[in-house]
Amino acid sequence: MSVMNTAGSISAFLARYTAFFVIGAGILGYFFPVLFSWVSGLKQILVLALIMLAMGVTLGLSDYKILAKRPLDIFIGAVAQFTIMPLAAFSIARMFGLSDGLTLGLVLVGSCPGGVSSNIMSFLCKGDVAFSVGMTTVSTTLAPVMTPLLLTLLVGEKVSMDPWDMVLFLIYVTIIPVGIGSLLNIFMGHRESFKSFQKLMPGVAVIAFACIVGGVISVHGAKFLESGLVIFACIFCHNAAGYILGYLAALLTGMNTAKKRTLAIEVGVQNAGLATGLSGKFFPTVPEAAIASAVSCVWHSISGTILANAFAFFDRGSESKNGKEDRKENTAS
């Protein structure tokens, strides 16, 4: 077996058991934070860009043509993003009787755009990556208007966001690397050497994402245990509501399986890292808001990866079952 074949097999193994590697990285990040403390600032942006490049090489012209034929899907996704999560956060906070500070943190998470990590989760579960990137792009572009508006309407707190900073971040982390990857695939996708390179990308994305999660936990891991059972229960319910209601929204609007999975993940996985930063910048006197945001950041990364792997395992189980049925039919005939 050649080196590239071996590397491809390792990449497939990493993609198959992503959740275990990500959780393992999280555990290491908690007990040995120095291992992942480097994943911050510019280095974190570069790691995120590497993940997006890995996904970009899977996208070709056909993906964009399909996406262009149904712009309504992006609109539906954006509406779901900025209605389901903020309203669910407010309702759950009231249901559990959270303090004003924790309510602010949970609603802040719900009012943020979809996280970049949702793109890799869609990639790993064979969702619609072009749709995922499109949704992240649109929700992030709308966030400078929607996030402050939702916070004002739901909890009466005002926050101003620099739209240009968010647009630049989106361009650097998402648009450019995905665009480069897509162009490589479009112009070099017919080459066998490039196909071997593509097979390595899932493993690269998994390792990079594990580093991101390890980095988040190395910084915020202590807050995860300090948060208490009630706030974790609220974050769990909020996250789960996003997955379930996002999937139902896709189901009710006639989307295919790949888009259903993508919308579930896009709605459920918020950019809680942005929420953590915003809470520190605009609400420094409300530490509970930062705790809710930081714990959400950790949990969304873990749960989204588990869900993506669950979808992938379901596919493999279905393929195995269909293969057995086909063999039985061939034997009978």
N, C-alpha and C positions, 0 to 999 in steps of 0.2 A: 504494500500500500504506500503510495507517494505521500510526501509531507503535506501537500494540499488536501489530499483525501482525508488524512488523519485530522488535520485542522478543521475540515468541514464536518467530520463526525463529532469532534469536540464541540463545535459551534451548535450543532443540532442537539446535542446532549444538554448544553447550557440553556438553550431555548425551551427544551422540553421541561426542565426542572427550574425554571426561572424563580418561582416563588421561594424555593428552598435556598437558592443562592442569595436572593435579596434579603430574606429573613436572617440568614447567616451573617451577611454583611452588617445588618442592623445590630445583631447581637455583639459582633466584634466592635462596631462603632460605639456601642454603649459601654462595654467593659474596657476597651482599649481605644479611646477617642483619638489618640495620637495617630493611629493608622489611617484615619480618614480626615483629619483636621486640615489637610492640604486642599480638600475639595471645597473651596470657597472663592469668592471674588471672581477674578478673571479665569482662574483654573476651572471653576465650576461652569462658567459660561462655555469654555472650550470643550468640556466633557459633554455638556448638553448638545453643543453643536455637532460633536462626533456622533451622538445618538441619532440626531436628525439626518446627518449624512448617510448613516447606515440604513435608515428608512428610505431616503431619497433614491438609493440605487435600486429599489424595488419598484419604483414608479416609472411608467412609460406613458407615451402619448395616449394610449387607450384609456388609462385611468383618468386623465384630465378630460378627455372627450366625454366619458360617462358622467363625470362630475358636472361638466358644463351643461349637459342635457337636463340635469335636475337641480337647478339653483334653489328650487323650493326647499330641498332637503336642508341646505345650509340655513335658510331662513327659519325652518322648523326647529333646527338644532339650536339656533341663537335664542329663539323664543323660549324653548325648553330650559336652556342654560340659565337665563335670567328671570325665570318665574319659579321653576321647581325648587331650586336650591335655596334662594333667599326666603321664600315663603315657608318651605319645610323647616329651615333653621329657626325662623321666628315662632312657628307653631310648636316645634319640639321644645324650645326654650321655655315657652309659656306652659306647656304640658308638664314639664319637669320642675317648674318653679325656679329656674336659674336666677342667679343674681344679675343685676344690671350689667356688671362687668363681663360675666361669662356670656350673657345674651349678646352683648356687643361683639364679642370675639366670634361667636358661632355665626351670627348674621353677617359679619365681615367676611368670613370664609365663604358663606353661601352667595355673597354678592360679588365675589371675584370671578374672573374668567376661568376657563378650563386650564388645567395644568399642562405644561409641555410633556410631562411624563405620561399623560394619557395617550400621546401619539405612539410611544413605544409599546404600551399595553395593547393598543389596537393592532399594532404590527405583529406582536407575538401571538395573538389569538386569531390571526387571519381575518381581521376586520377590514374595513375600507380605509386604508391609510390616507388616501387623497382626501376623503371626506373628513377624516380626523384632523388632518393638518388645516383644511379649510375652515373647520369649526373653530379650532384653536385660534387661527388667524382672525376670524371675524369677531369672536368673543373678546379677544385681547384688544382688538381695535376699538370695540365699543366700550370696554371697561372704564376708560377715563370719564365717560359720561354716566354709564349705568351704575357702577359701583358707588360713587358718591350719592347718586340719586336714590338708590335703594336704601342706603344707610340712613339718609335723611327721612325717607318715608316710613321705614320700619322701626327705627330706634331713635330718630330725632337727633342723630349726630352728623355734623358736617365735616367733610374731608375733601381737600383739593388734591388732585393728582395731576402730575405733569404728563400730558398725552404724548409729547414728543419723546420723552424718555421711554415710555412703554412701546411706542412704535419702533424706535431704534433697537430696543431689546428684541422685539419680535423679528425684525429684519436680520439682526446678527445671529440669533439663536435658531430661528426656524426657516425663514424664507431663503437665505443665502445657502446654507448647507443642504437643504432639501432640493433647491434648484440645481446645485452642482451635482448632487447624486443623480437626479433625474436626467440631466444632460448626459452624464456618463452612461447611464443605462440606455438612453435613446440612441446615442451614437456608437456605443461599444457593446451593447447588449447581445449582439450576434456572435461575439468572440468567445471561444471556449475558456480562455484565460480569465475573461471578465465574469463568466458564469461561475467559475471557481471562486473568484473574489466575492461574488454575491453570497455564496454559501457561508462565507466567514462572517458576514455582517450581523446575523442574529446573535452570534456569540459575543462579538464586539459590543453590540448594543446592550446585552445582558450585563457584561462586566462593567461597562460605563454606568449603567443605571444602578447597579449594586453599589458603585462608588458614590453616586449621588445620594442614595438612601443612607449609606454609612456616614456620609458627611453631615446630612441633616440630623441624624441621631447623635452623632458625636457632639453636636452643638446643643440640641434640644432634648436629648434623651432623658435627662434628669426630670424635665418637666412632665414627661410622659407618666412617670410614677407619682409625681407630686399632684397630678391633676385630680385624683380621686375617682371613685367609681361612677358617681353621678354624671360628671362631665364626659367621661369616656363613653358612658351609655348613650348620652346625647349625640356625641360625635359618631358613634357606631350607627345609631338610628338615622342620623342625617345622611351619612354616607350611603347606607343601604337604601334609603328612600330615593336617592339620586339614581342608583343603579336600576332599581325596580321601575320607577316612574319614567326614567329615560328610555328603558326598553319598551315600556307600554306605549309611550309617545310614538316611538318608531313603528311599533306594531299597528297602532291605530291609523297611522298615516301611510301604511302600505309599503314600508321599506323592506328591502331584502335582509337576509340573515346577517350578512357582513355589516350592513349599516345599523341594524338593531344592536349588535354588540358594540359598535363604535359609539352610537349615541348613548347607550347605557354607561359606558366608561367615560365619555366626554362630560356627561352631566354629573356623574358621581364623583369623579376625580377633579377637585378644584385646585386652583393655584394657591394653595394654603401657604406656600413660601412667600408669595406676594402679600398675603394677609398678615403674616408674621411681621414682615417689614413695615407694612402700613400701621399696624398696631403700635410698634415701637416708635415710629416717627410721629404719629398724630395723637396717640393715646398713651404717652409714657407714664401717666399717673394711674393708669388702669392695668395693672399687671395681669389680672385675670383674663383680659382680652388677648394678651400675648400667649398665655398658657393654652387657651382654647385653640388659637391659631397654630401654635407649634405642635400640639398633640395631633391636630387634624393633619398637619403636614406629614407627620410620621405615619399615621394610620392610613391615610389615603394612598400613600405609596405602597404600603404592605398589602392592603385589601385589594387594590386595583391589580396588583401583580397576581395575587391568588385567583381573582376572578378571571383574568386573562388565561392563566394556566388551566383553570377549570373548563373554560370554553375549548381550549386546545385538547385537553384530555377527552372531552365529550366527542370531539371530531375524530380522534384516533379510535375511540371505542366504536363509533358508528362505522368507520372505515373497516375495522376488524370484523364487525358483525356482518357487514355487506359482503366482505370477502369470503367469509365462511358460507354465507347463503349461496353465493355464486358458485363456489366449489361444489356444494351439495347438488345444485341444479345441473352442473356439468357432469357430475358422477351419475346422477339419475338418468340423464340423457344418453 
